[in-house]
Amino acid sequence: MSDMDDALALDNLKTLKAGDQATDLELQSADAIENSSSQAAPGSAPFLTATAITSAIHAQALTQKLLAAELRQEAARIAHRNSLRKENATNTTQLRGVLVNLLQHQ
């Protein structure tokens, strides 16, 4: 179980690092759009709007990717807790069997 937990933690760290890098790129893109808008030629507003919309869609996709990573991590936590519950149930069943056998032999 710990190997799986470690792998998921490393995966999340890689995703967060990629998310941070993508955020930096988004900020650079926003700055570039802002700078180019001040020097834009008349009639180029639709192109700037399209660029801004594309950047917004990219940011939303990044948000969804990070949310998916968070959901995977939570699913792994739930699976880990469930496996511990199953192990505890098995141990309880075995203990009950041992106690029944002990009481029968007395």
HELIX and SHEET records of a PDB file:
HELIX    1   1 SER A    2  SER A   38  1                                  37    
HELIX    2   2 ALA A   45  GLN A  104  1                                  60    
END                                                                             
